[in-house]
Amino acid sequence: MEDKKEIRCIVRQRIKEMTSEAREEASTSIFQKIENSTPFNEAKCIALFASMNDEVSTKSALLKWYGKGKHIVVPKVEGDIMRFYDYKPEEMTTGAFGIEEPTSNIEAQPEDIDLIIVPARAFTREGIRLGRGGGFYDKYMSQPSFHAYKVGIAYECQIFESLPHAPHDIAVDTVISEK
């Protein structure tokens, strides 16, 4: 098993080798699967992130789900803490790490979120995840009042047989790729 840094490099290279068309097709397929799922259809409040260039693209899903009967919240990093705030397309700005963040001050509490879409550099089919190393999602999802159904999204090239992980790492309930 490779170490975390090596896995992150492998994934970065694999994604770089994908064409933009392949990434967009995969992203569309992933979100169609989510939209057809019971957790999505039952969720009132959905936590979704604004993707970076080397992640499954969330832009279309954010715009599509906004105002369609779902309460959408997006993360904002504040120091070493991540919180989720109401999503409004016109209120997004570039924040920490060059990631789009909300300017809204209407915070969603962990217990308000029914479904959370989780990014990672790599996943196993069983839901073990390897993030970017900040631990923001692990900290958030380990809060006692957090109970949302956790969906990891990844390109197929981000799926590994096994990954290094620690007891404090929070696994997702399911992983969805384009395959």
C-alpha positions in Angstrom: 0.0 0.0 0.0 1.3 3.4 -1.0 1.6 6.2 1.5 -0.9 9.1 1.5 1.4 11.6 -0.3 2.1 9.1 -3.1 -1.5 8.2 -3.6 -2.4 11.9 -3.9 0.3 12.2 -6.6 -1.0 9.2 -8.4 -4.6 10.5 -8.4 -3.5 14.0 -9.5 -1.7 12.4 -12.5 -4.7 10.2 -13.4 -7.1 13.1 -13.3 -4.7 15.2 -15.4 -4.7 12.5 -18.0 -8.5 12.6 -18.4 -9.9 14.9 -21.1 -12.1 17.8 -20.0 -14.9 16.1 -21.9 -14.4 12.8 -20.1 -14.4 14.7 -16.7 -17.6 16.5 -17.6 -19.4 13.3 -18.8 -18.3 11.5 -15.6 -19.5 14.4 -13.5 -22.9 14.4 -15.2 -23.2 10.6 -14.8 -22.3 10.8 -11.1 -24.9 13.4 -10.3 -27.6 11.6 -12.3 -27.0 8.6 -10.1 -27.3 10.8 -7.0 -30.5 12.3 -8.2 -32.0 8.9 -8.7 -31.2 7.8 -5.2 -33.5 7.5 -2.2 -31.2 9.5 0.1 -31.3 12.4 -2.4 -35.1 12.2 -2.9 -35.8 12.1 0.8 -33.3 14.9 1.7 -34.5 18.4 2.5 -31.1 19.9 3.2 -28.1 18.9 1.1 -24.5 19.8 1.7 -22.5 20.1 -1.5 -19.1 21.7 -2.2 -17.9 24.0 -4.9 -15.5 21.8 -6.7 -11.9 22.6 -7.6 -10.6 21.9 -11.2 -9.3 18.4 -10.3 -12.5 17.2 -8.6 -15.8 15.9 -9.9 -17.5 19.1 -11.1 -20.3 20.2 -8.9 -21.1 23.4 -10.7 -24.1 22.1 -12.8 -25.5 20.2 -9.8 -25.3 23.3 -7.6 -27.2 25.4 -10.1 -29.7 22.7 -11.0 -30.5 21.9 -7.3 -30.7 25.5 -6.2 -34.3 26.6 -5.9 -35.7 23.2 -6.8 -37.2 22.3 -3.4 -33.9 21.4 -1.8 -32.1 23.5 0.7 -28.5 23.6 -0.5 -25.6 24.5 1.8 -21.9 24.8 0.9 -18.8 24.8 3.1 -16.7 27.6 4.2 -13.3 27.2 5.9 -12.8 29.5 8.9 -9.4 28.9 10.4 -9.2 25.1 11.1 -13.0 24.7 11.2 -15.4 24.1 8.3 -19.0 25.3 8.5 -21.9 25.1 6.0 -23.9 28.1 4.9 -26.8 28.7 2.6 -25.9 28.5 -1.1 -26.9 31.4 -3.4 -25.0 31.5 -6.7 -24.7 35.3 -6.6 -23.2 35.2 -3.1 -20.2 33.0 -3.8 -16.6 34.4 -3.7 -13.1 32.9 -3.8 -12.1 32.0 -0.3 -9.5 29.8 1.4 -7.4 27.6 -0.8 -8.8 29.4 -3.9 -12.1 27.5 -3.4 -15.5 29.2 -4.0 -17.2 29.9 -0.7 -20.5 31.4 0.4 -20.7 34.9 1.7 -24.0 34.1 3.4 -24.0 34.2 7.2 -27.0 31.8 7.5 -25.3 28.7 8.9 -26.7 25.2 8.7 -26.3 23.2 11.9 -24.9 19.7 11.5 -28.2 18.2 12.5 -30.0 20.1 9.7 -28.1 18.3 6.9 -29.8 15.2 5.6 -27.4 14.4 2.8 -23.7 15.4 2.4 -21.7 15.0 -0.8 -18.1 14.5 0.2 -15.0 15.0 -1.9 -11.7 13.2 -1.5 -8.5 12.5 -3.4 -9.2 8.7 -3.2 -11.8 6.3 -2.0 -12.3 2.6 -1.6 -15.5 0.9 -2.7 -16.3 0.4 1.1 -16.2 4.2 1.7 -12.7 4.7 3.2 -11.6 8.1 2.0 -8.3 9.9 1.7 -8.8 13.6 1.7 -6.4 16.4 0.9 -4.9 16.3 4.4 -6.7 19.1 6.2 -9.2 16.9 8.1 -12.0 19.4 7.6 -14.7 16.8 6.6 -13.6 14.3 9.2 -13.9 17.0 11.9 -17.3 18.1 10.6 -18.8 14.6 10.2 -17.6 13.5 13.6 -19.7 16.1 15.5 -22.3 14.3 17.7 -25.3 16.0 16.1 -24.2 15.2 12.6 -26.4 12.3 11.1 -26.5 12.9 7.4 -26.2 10.2 4.8 -22.7 10.5 3.4 -22.0 10.1 -0.4 -18.5 10.2 -1.7 -18.0 11.3 -5.3 -15.1 10.4 -7.4 -13.9 9.6 -10.9 -13.3 5.9 -11.3 -9.6 6.5 -11.4 -9.8 7.7 -7.8 -11.0 4.3 -6.5 -8.4 2.1 -4.8 -8.6 -1.4 -3.4 -7.3 -0.2 0.0 -6.1 3.1 1.5 -4.2 4.0 4.6 -6.6 5.3 7.3 -6.8 6.0 11.0 -9.5 5.4 13.6 -10.6 9.1 13.5 -11.1 9.0 9.7 -14.8 9.1 8.8 -15.9 6.8 6.0 -18.8 7.6 3.7 -21.9 5.4 3.4 -21.5 5.0 -0.4 -19.1 6.0 -3.1 -20.5 7.0 -6.5 -18.3 7.1 -9.7 -19.2 7.2 -13.3 -19.0 3.4 -13.6 
